[in-house]
Amino acid sequence: FIKIIGILYVRFVVEPKEIWSFFAPLMADKTEVEPANDGKKKTIATFVQGVIDELHYFDTILPRIPVPVQRKMAELMMQNQTRLDRLEQARARIKPGA
């Protein structure tokens, strides 16, 4: 729960150009959280992606991210996801005890 508050704090306070440096390490975090009381769980990575992509968090309007900065973050998220997918595939090929 503390991570969710931290993510929202960064999204509100930090300059848009610097947001990615805070969020990049969280993009691999598969910890499941329930950011709302609706019973839906999300991973920290999914929550971060939503906070970057969306302008609203429930009834609160988030500060706008300039389009060039948001495009760059979207590109970095795709590159990060590709890297994580490749890493997961490599881990699946490794046989324990071999």
DSSP file (Angstrom, degrees, kcal/mol; ACC not computed):
  #  RESIDUE AA STRUCTURE BP1 BP2  ACC     N-H-->O    O-->H-N    N-H-->O    O-->H-N    TCO  KAPPA ALPHA  PHI   PSI    X-CA   Y-CA   Z-CA
    1    1 A F     >        0   0    0      0, 0.0     4,-1.7     0, 0.0     5,-0.2   0.000 360.0 360.0 360.0 -35.7    0.0    0.0    0.0
    2    2 A I  H  >  +     0   0    0      1,-0.2     4,-2.4     2,-0.2     5,-0.2   0.867 360.0  56.6 -64.3 -36.3    2.9    2.4    0.7
    3    3 A K  H  > S+     0   0    0      1,-0.2     4,-2.8     2,-0.2    -1,-0.2   0.899 103.8  53.4 -62.2 -39.6    4.2    1.8   -2.8
    4    4 A I  H  > S+     0   0    0      2,-0.2     4,-2.4     1,-0.2    -1,-0.2   0.924 109.8  47.2 -61.5 -44.8    0.9    3.0   -4.3
    5    5 A I  H  X S+     0   0    0     -4,-1.7     4,-2.5     1,-0.2    -1,-0.2   0.910 112.7  50.2 -62.7 -42.1    1.0    6.2   -2.2
    6    6 A G  H  X S+     0   0    0     -4,-2.4     4,-2.6     2,-0.2    -2,-0.2   0.897 109.3  50.9 -62.8 -41.3    4.6    6.7   -3.3
    7    7 A I  H  X S+     0   0    0     -4,-2.8     4,-2.3     1,-0.2    -2,-0.2   0.928 112.6  45.6 -63.3 -45.4    3.8    6.2   -7.0
    8    8 A L  H  X S+     0   0    0     -4,-2.4     4,-1.8     2,-0.2    -2,-0.2   0.889 111.3  53.4 -65.9 -38.1    0.9    8.7   -6.8
    9    9 A Y  H  X S+     0   0    0     -4,-2.5     4,-2.6     2,-0.2     5,-0.4   0.941 110.0  47.2 -60.5 -47.5    3.2   11.2   -4.9
   10   10 A V  H  X S+     0   0    0     -4,-2.6     4,-2.0     1,-0.2    -2,-0.2   0.917 110.1  53.5 -59.5 -43.6    5.8   10.9   -7.6
   11   11 A R  H  < S+     0   0    0     -4,-2.3    -1,-0.2     1,-0.2    -2,-0.2   0.843 116.3  38.9 -62.5 -33.7    3.2   11.4  -10.3
   12   12 A F  H  < S+     0   0    0     -4,-1.8    -1,-0.2    -3,-0.2    -2,-0.2   0.844 127.4  28.3 -83.0 -35.6    1.9   14.6   -8.7
   13   13 A V  H  < S+     0   0    0     -4,-2.6    -3,-0.2    -5,-0.2    -2,-0.2   0.821  97.4  82.9-102.9 -36.4    5.2   16.2   -7.5
   14   14 A V  S  < S-     0   0    0     -4,-2.0     5,-0.1    -5,-0.4     0, 0.0  -0.443  85.7-101.2 -80.4 145.1    8.0   15.2   -9.8
   15   15 A E    >>  -     0   0    0     -2,-0.1     3,-1.9     1,-0.1     4,-0.8  -0.358  33.7-118.7 -58.9 139.2    8.7   16.9  -13.1
   16   16 A P  H >> S+     0   0    0      0, 0.0     3,-0.7     0, 0.0     4,-0.5   0.828 112.3  57.6 -53.0 -36.3    7.4   14.8  -16.0
   17   17 A K  H 34 S+     0   0    0      1,-0.2     4,-0.2     2,-0.1     3,-0.1   0.743 110.9  43.7 -67.0 -21.3   10.9   14.4  -17.5
   18   18 A E  H X> S+     0   0    0     -3,-1.9     4,-0.7     1,-0.1     3,-0.6   0.502  87.6  90.1-101.9  -6.4   12.1   12.8  -14.3
   19   19 A I  H XX S+     0   0    0     -4,-0.8     4,-2.0    -3,-0.7     3,-1.4   0.893  79.9  60.1 -59.2 -42.5    9.2   10.5  -13.6
   20   20 A W  H 3X S+     0   0    0     -4,-0.5     4,-3.0     1,-0.3    -1,-0.2   0.849  95.2  61.9 -59.8 -35.1   10.6    7.6  -15.5
   21   21 A S  H <4 S+     0   0    0     -3,-0.6    -1,-0.3     1,-0.2    -2,-0.2   0.808 111.1  40.4 -62.5 -27.0   13.7    7.4  -13.3
   22   22 A F  H << S+     0   0    0     -3,-1.4     4,-0.3    -4,-0.7    -1,-0.2   0.838 120.9  42.2 -83.9 -37.0   11.4    6.7  -10.4
   23   23 A F  H >X S+     0   0    0     -4,-2.0     3,-1.1     1,-0.2     4,-0.7   0.760  93.5  79.2 -85.7 -25.8    9.1    4.3  -12.2
   24   24 A A  G >< S+     0   0    0     -4,-3.0     3,-1.3     1,-0.3     4,-0.3   0.890  92.9  49.9 -53.3 -47.1   11.6    2.3  -14.3
   25   25 A P  G >4 S+     0   0    0      0, 0.0     3,-0.7     0, 0.0    -1,-0.3   0.784 108.0  55.8 -64.5 -23.0   12.6    0.0  -11.4
   26   26 A L  G X4 S+     0   0    0     -3,-1.1     3,-1.5    -4,-0.3    -2,-0.2   0.608  83.9  83.4 -83.1 -11.5    8.9   -0.7  -10.6
   27   27 A M  G << S+     0   0    0     -3,-1.3    -1,-0.2    -4,-0.7    -3,-0.1   0.658  93.4  46.9 -69.9 -14.0    8.1   -1.9  -14.1
   28   28 A A  G <  S+     0   0    0     -3,-0.7     2,-0.7    -4,-0.3    -1,-0.3   0.390  83.9 115.2-102.6   1.2    9.4   -5.4  -13.2
   29   29 A D    <   +     0   0    0     -3,-1.5    16,-1.9     1,-0.1    17,-0.2  -0.623  38.1 179.6 -79.5 113.0    7.5   -5.6   -9.8
   30   30 A K        +     0   0    0     -2,-0.7     2,-0.2    14,-0.2    -1,-0.1   0.208  33.1 135.0 -98.2  14.4    4.9   -8.3  -10.0
   31   31 A T        -     0   0    0      1,-0.1    13,-1.4    12,-0.1     2,-0.4  -0.463  54.3-130.6 -63.5 128.7    3.6   -7.8   -6.5
   32   32 A E  E     +A   43   0A   0     11,-0.2     2,-0.3    -2,-0.2    11,-0.2  -0.693  32.5 172.7 -88.3 134.4   -0.1   -7.8   -6.5
   33   33 A V  E     -A   42   0A   0      9,-3.3     9,-2.8    -2,-0.4     3,-0.1  -0.902  33.5-134.6-133.0 161.7   -1.9   -5.0   -4.8
   34   34 A E        -     0   0    0     -2,-0.3     7,-0.1     7,-0.2     5,-0.1  -0.828  22.0-179.1-117.6  89.1   -5.5   -3.9   -4.5
   35   35 A P  S    S+     0   0    0      0, 0.0     2,-0.3     0, 0.0    -1,-0.1   0.690  70.7  30.2 -67.7 -16.7   -5.4   -0.1   -5.1
   36   36 A A  S >  S-     0   0    0      4,-0.4     3,-0.6    -3,-0.1     4,-0.1  -0.871  87.4-110.0-132.9 168.0   -9.1    0.3   -4.6
   37   37 A N  T 3  S+     0   0    0     -2,-0.3    -3,-0.0     1,-0.2     0, 0.0  -0.045  90.1 100.9 -88.8  33.3  -11.7   -1.6   -2.6
   38   38 A D  T 3  S-     0   0    0      2,-0.2    -1,-0.2     0, 0.0     3,-0.1   0.420  94.6-114.7 -97.4   1.0  -13.3   -3.1   -5.7
   39   39 A G  S <  S+     0   0    0     -3,-0.6     2,-0.5     1,-0.3    -2,-0.1   0.395  74.6 129.2  84.2  -4.3  -11.7   -6.5   -5.3
   40   40 A K        -     0   0    0     -4,-0.1    -4,-0.4    -6,-0.0     2,-0.3  -0.739  45.5-152.4 -89.2 127.5   -9.6   -6.1   -8.5
   41   41 A K        -     0   0    0     -2,-0.5     2,-0.3    -7,-0.1    -7,-0.2  -0.756  13.7-177.4-100.0 146.9   -5.9   -6.8   -8.0
   42   42 A K  E     -A   33   0A   0     -9,-2.8    -9,-3.3    -2,-0.3     2,-0.2  -0.946  27.7-114.3-133.7 154.9   -3.2   -5.3  -10.1
   43   43 A T  E  >  -A   32   0A   0     -2,-0.3     4,-2.3   -11,-0.2   -11,-0.2  -0.535  32.3-113.5 -80.9 160.6    0.6   -5.7  -10.2
   44   44 A I  H  > S+     0   0    0    -13,-1.4     4,-2.7   -15,-0.2     5,-0.2   0.911 119.1  54.5 -59.0 -41.6    2.7   -2.7   -9.2
   45   45 A A  H  > S+     0   0    0    -16,-1.9     4,-2.3     1,-0.2    -1,-0.2   0.909 108.8  47.1 -60.1 -43.5    3.9   -2.6  -12.8
   46   46 A T  H  > S+     0   0    0    -17,-0.2     4,-2.2     2,-0.2    -1,-0.2   0.890 111.6  51.2 -65.2 -39.6    0.4   -2.5  -14.2
   47   47 A F  H  X S+     0   0    0     -4,-2.3     4,-2.2     2,-0.2    -2,-0.2   0.924 110.1  49.1 -63.3 -44.6   -0.6    0.2  -11.7
   48   48 A V  H  X S+     0   0    0     -4,-2.7     4,-1.9     1,-0.2    -2,-0.2   0.920 110.1  51.5 -61.1 -44.2    2.5    2.3  -12.7
   49   49 A Q  H  X S+     0   0    0     -4,-2.3     4,-2.4     1,-0.2    -1,-0.2   0.905 110.6  48.9 -61.0 -40.6    1.6    1.9  -16.4
   50   50 A G  H  X S+     0   0    0     -4,-2.2     4,-2.6     1,-0.2    -1,-0.2   0.882 108.4  52.6 -65.4 -38.7   -1.9    3.1  -15.7
   51   51 A V  H  < S+     0   0    0     -4,-2.2    -1,-0.2     1,-0.2    -2,-0.2   0.831 113.3  45.1 -67.4 -31.5   -0.8    6.1  -13.8
   52   52 A I  H  < S+     0   0    0     -4,-1.9    -2,-0.2    -5,-0.2    -1,-0.2   0.909 119.4  40.1 -74.9 -43.2    1.5    7.1  -16.7
   53   53 A D  H  < S+     0   0    0     -4,-2.4    -2,-0.2    -5,-0.2     2,-0.2   0.816 106.4  69.2 -78.5 -32.6   -1.2    6.5  -19.4
   54   54 A E     <  -     0   0    0     -4,-2.6     3,-0.0    -5,-0.2     0, 0.0  -0.528  57.9-155.9 -95.1 155.3   -4.3    7.9  -17.7
   55   55 A L  S    S+     0   0    0     -2,-0.2     7,-3.4     1,-0.1     2,-0.4   0.532  80.1  58.8 -98.6 -11.6   -5.2   11.4  -16.8
   56   56 A H  E     -B   61   0B   0      5,-0.2     2,-0.5     3,-0.0     5,-0.2  -0.949  53.2-169.0-123.3 140.2   -7.6   10.4  -14.0
   57   57 A Y  E >  S-B   60   0B   0      3,-2.9     3,-2.1    -2,-0.4     2,-0.3  -0.908  76.8 -58.6-120.9 100.1   -7.1    8.4  -10.8
   58   58 A F  T 3  S-     0   0    0     -2,-0.5     0, 0.0     1,-0.3     0, 0.0  -0.499 121.6 -17.4  55.9-119.6  -10.7    7.8   -9.7
   59   59 A D  T 3  S+     0   0    0     -2,-0.3     2,-0.5    -3,-0.1    -1,-0.3   0.395 119.3  96.6 -93.8   4.0  -12.1   11.4   -9.3
   60   60 A T  E <   -B   57   0B   0     -3,-2.1    -3,-2.9     1,-0.0     2,-0.5  -0.800  69.1-137.6 -99.2 132.1   -8.7   13.1   -9.2
   61   61 A I  E     -B   56   0B   0     -2,-0.5    -5,-0.2    -5,-0.2     3,-0.1  -0.768  20.1-142.4 -87.7 125.4   -7.2   14.6  -12.3
   62   62 A L        -     0   0    0     -7,-3.4   -50,-0.1    -2,-0.5     3,-0.1  -0.528  30.4 -90.3 -83.2 153.2   -3.5   13.9  -12.6
   63   63 A P        -     0   0    0      0, 0.0    -1,-0.1     0, 0.0     2,-0.1  -0.350  50.8-104.6 -60.7 141.7   -1.1   16.5  -13.9
   64   64 A R        -     0   0    0     -3,-0.1    -9,-0.1     1,-0.0    -3,-0.0  -0.393  24.4-142.5 -68.6 143.2   -0.6   16.3  -17.7
   65   65 A I        -     0   0    0    -13,-0.1     5,-0.1    -2,-0.1    -1,-0.0  -0.932  31.6-107.1-102.3 128.2    2.5   14.7  -19.1
   66   66 A P     >  -     0   0    0      0, 0.0     4,-2.6     0, 0.0     3,-0.4  -0.238  29.5-116.7 -55.1 143.6    3.7   16.5  -22.2
   67   67 A V  H  > S+     0   0    0      1,-0.2     4,-2.7     2,-0.2     5,-0.2   0.882 112.3  50.3 -53.9 -48.2    3.1   14.4  -25.3
   68   68 A P  H  > S+     0   0    0      0, 0.0     4,-2.0     0, 0.0    -1,-0.2   0.904 113.4  46.7 -59.8 -38.5    6.8   14.0  -26.3
   69   69 A V  H  > S+     0   0    0     -3,-0.4     4,-2.3     2,-0.2    -2,-0.2   0.906 112.6  49.4 -68.4 -41.1    7.7   12.9  -22.7
   70   70 A Q  H  X S+     0   0    0     -4,-2.6     4,-2.4     2,-0.2    -1,-0.2   0.889 110.0  51.2 -66.5 -38.6    4.7   10.5  -22.7
   71   71 A R  H  X S+     0   0    0     -4,-2.7     4,-2.3    -5,-0.2    -1,-0.2   0.919 110.2  49.5 -62.1 -43.1    5.7    9.0  -26.0
   72   72 A K  H  X S+     0   0    0     -4,-2.0     4,-2.5    -5,-0.2    -2,-0.2   0.909 111.2  48.8 -63.2 -41.9    9.2    8.4  -24.8
   73   73 A M  H  X S+     0   0    0     -4,-2.3     4,-2.5     2,-0.2    -1,-0.2   0.890 110.0  51.9 -65.1 -38.4    7.9    6.7  -21.6
   74   74 A A  H  X S+     0   0    0     -4,-2.4     4,-2.1     2,-0.2    -2,-0.2   0.904 110.6  48.8 -63.3 -40.7    5.6    4.5  -23.7
   75   75 A E  H  X S+     0   0    0     -4,-2.3     4,-2.4     2,-0.2    -2,-0.2   0.919 111.9  48.3 -63.6 -44.1    8.6    3.5  -25.8
   76   76 A L  H  X S+     0   0    0     -4,-2.5     4,-2.5     1,-0.2    -2,-0.2   0.866 109.6  53.0 -65.3 -36.3   10.6    2.8  -22.7
   77   77 A M  H  X S+     0   0    0     -4,-2.5     4,-2.5     2,-0.2    -1,-0.2   0.904 110.1  48.0 -65.0 -40.6    7.8    0.7  -21.3
   78   78 A M  H  X S+     0   0    0     -4,-2.1     4,-2.4     2,-0.2    -2,-0.2   0.922 112.7  47.9 -66.1 -42.9    7.6   -1.4  -24.5
   79   79 A Q  H  X S+     0   0    0     -4,-2.4     4,-2.3     1,-0.2    -2,-0.2   0.912 112.7  49.3 -62.1 -41.8   11.4   -1.9  -24.5
   80   80 A N  H  X S+     0   0    0     -4,-2.5     4,-2.5     2,-0.2    -2,-0.2   0.904 110.5  49.7 -63.8 -42.3   11.2   -2.9  -20.8
   81   81 A Q  H  X S+     0   0    0     -4,-2.5     4,-2.5     2,-0.2    -2,-0.2   0.896 110.0  51.2 -65.0 -39.8    8.4   -5.3  -21.4
   82   82 A T  H  X S+     0   0    0     -4,-2.4     4,-2.3     2,-0.2    -2,-0.2   0.921 111.1  48.5 -61.5 -44.2   10.3   -6.9  -24.3
   83   83 A R  H  X S+     0   0    0     -4,-2.3     4,-2.2     1,-0.2    -2,-0.2   0.909 112.1  48.4 -62.9 -42.6   13.3   -7.3  -22.1
   84   84 A L  H  X S+     0   0    0     -4,-2.5     4,-2.4     2,-0.2    -2,-0.2   0.886 110.4  51.6 -65.6 -38.9   11.3   -8.8  -19.3
   85   85 A D  H  X S+     0   0    0     -4,-2.5     4,-2.3     2,-0.2    -2,-0.2   0.918 110.9  47.9 -63.3 -43.6    9.6  -11.2  -21.8
   86   86 A R  H  X S+     0   0    0     -4,-2.3     4,-2.4     1,-0.2    -2,-0.2   0.899 111.5  50.5 -63.9 -40.5   13.0  -12.4  -23.1
   87   87 A L  H  X S+     0   0    0     -4,-2.2     4,-2.3     2,-0.2    -1,-0.2   0.909 110.0  49.9 -63.0 -42.3   14.2  -12.9  -19.6
   88   88 A E  H  X S+     0   0    0     -4,-2.4     4,-1.9     2,-0.2    -2,-0.2   0.894 110.6  50.1 -63.9 -40.6   11.2  -14.9  -18.7
   89   89 A Q  H  X S+     0   0    0     -4,-2.3     4,-1.3     2,-0.2    -2,-0.2   0.903 110.4  49.9 -64.2 -41.5   11.7  -17.1  -21.8
   90   90 A A  H  X S+     0   0    0     -4,-2.4     4,-0.9     1,-0.2     3,-0.2   0.899 110.1  50.6 -64.6 -40.1   15.3  -17.6  -20.9
   91   91 A R  H  < S+     0   0    0     -4,-2.3     3,-0.5     1,-0.2    -1,-0.2   0.860 106.5  55.4 -64.8 -35.2   14.4  -18.6  -17.3
   92   92 A A  H  < S+     0   0    0     -4,-1.9    -1,-0.2     1,-0.2    -2,-0.2   0.807 104.8  53.7 -68.7 -28.0   11.8  -21.1  -18.7
   93   93 A R  H  < S+     0   0    0     -4,-1.3     2,-0.4    -3,-0.2    -1,-0.2   0.718  88.3  93.8 -78.6 -20.3   14.5  -22.8  -20.7
   94   94 A I     <  -     0   0    0     -4,-0.9    -3,-0.0    -3,-0.5    -4,-0.0  -0.590  67.4-150.0 -77.2 127.6   16.8  -23.3  -17.7
   95   95 A K    >   -     0   0    0     -2,-0.4     3,-1.7     1,-0.0    -2,-0.1  -0.857  20.4-115.0-100.1 129.2   16.2  -26.7  -16.1
   96   96 A P  T 3  S+     0   0    0      0, 0.0    -1,-0.0     0, 0.0     0, 0.0  -0.359  98.1  14.5 -61.6 136.4   16.8  -27.0  -12.4
   97   97 A G  T 3         0   0    0      1,-0.1    -2,-0.0    -2,-0.1     0, 0.0   0.489 360.0 360.0  81.0   3.4   19.8  -29.3  -11.5
   98   98 A A    <         0   0    0     -3,-1.7    -1,-0.1     0, 0.0    -4,-0.0   0.462 360.0 360.0 -92.4 360.0   21.2  -29.4  -15.0
